[in-house]
Amino acid sequence: MQSDKTTLKDLSVFAADDNGSIFGLLAHTTTQAGKDMLRKHIISPPESYEHLQQMQDVVKFFTKNTEVWPAVITNGTLVMIDKFFDAADGQASPPAGINLILGRYLQKWLNKNEYFFTQFSLSHIADFLKGCKQLTQLLERTDLPQMLRRELELAEQETKHRLTEELLQLNKDTPYRDLALLNFKVRREMKHNILRLVLHYSRIDAWQSMARATLLHNWNFPELLPPTSSVLDVQALSHPLLQQPIPYTISLKDNQNFLILTGANMSGKTTFMRALGVGALLAHLGMGVPASAMRISFLQSVITNMHVEDNLIKGESYFFAEVLRMKLTAQQLQQKGALLVLMDELFKGTNVHDAYECTKAVIEGLLNHPHHLMILSTHLHEVAQHFSSNTSINFAYFTTQMAGDEQFHFTYELKKGISNDRIGYRILQKEGVLSLLQAHKA
């Protein structure tokens, strides 16, 4: 499944400091390298149903076996490994003769930084190899998922080097002679092995991070369905970034694949669609989702039409930007594989009459694609009423409780049907905008 940058932005997947983002909820890696690998995994999730199933098996394995993760490896371990191989030692041949005899004294007292850097770096490489060998011991288990087994087999091959055992024997009492010789050999013989091993470890670090997030947030694994049909069936789905979310239950399937969503502004329509998009994305990463239950078909992509931006440099208006985004959506619908399309109050950049005509025409066109899952929110009550007799369309709305001329309360509860709520004028009154405009200047 693929999601473009606009969709990832609309769903708040990434943020500058990770706070207030979906990525921030998932990032429980041990290392920065693992965190970077997790980011890549989110941008490029499994490309096939079979691959996704294998990924979910790996994440499930780590939720049940958190104790297998090696504590000996830290982020500092990988930082020191990078520094070690980036630093040039300037030696063309192995240290020998008087340099080894006097080396400990000369290095320790005349060049303390280099001496301790060598000792410290080699100890971190040794710790890294210990942790990786701890992971590769999982290959003895019969319940190891196929994808994890392949990754660990590749990692194991990188640890099978003639210097590995020598590194594992290092301790604080290792003579300088041994450190100096090992420093020379490791730099020249093990660099590529170690760096490839870092990649294998980082990938597994990202996988175990998704397992930790699933456990931490008490999420449930979805039932993944093959792409032979289009199904999105969720119970008690919540938006994971909300402190006190109201759960949603919705069901879409082939030939009843379209949902028109109505309700007053601020009643919860956008949050609901974001929750669905986030839930679908998490399911396609192979991890748990914030719902009591979910059944979802393998999707080719999630695409959003939510917060379109105009382009002053190109001279594009907001309305034209909306049209271009819808054109991209239409092009995506021509490709093989089902999409989840989330459209939030289309054509806000034009007048009400144009918005009605354009939205109606787009819905009529979208109904020609019954194998995609589509949700469209609108504040145009007339649009929903126009299609109210179409049995292939589901209708749902968010309620607003009214009390008096200016009082109202959002319940954020999703119900079947079409909303008649209009509270824009009430909001103007409640916020005192009209009274301020009507007041005479003293």
Order of alpha helices (4+ residues) and beta strands (2+ residues): alpha-alpha-alpha-alpha-alpha-alpha-alpha-alpha-alpha-alpha-alpha-beta-beta-beta-beta-alpha-beta-beta-alpha-beta-alpha-beta-alpha-beta-beta-alpha-alpha
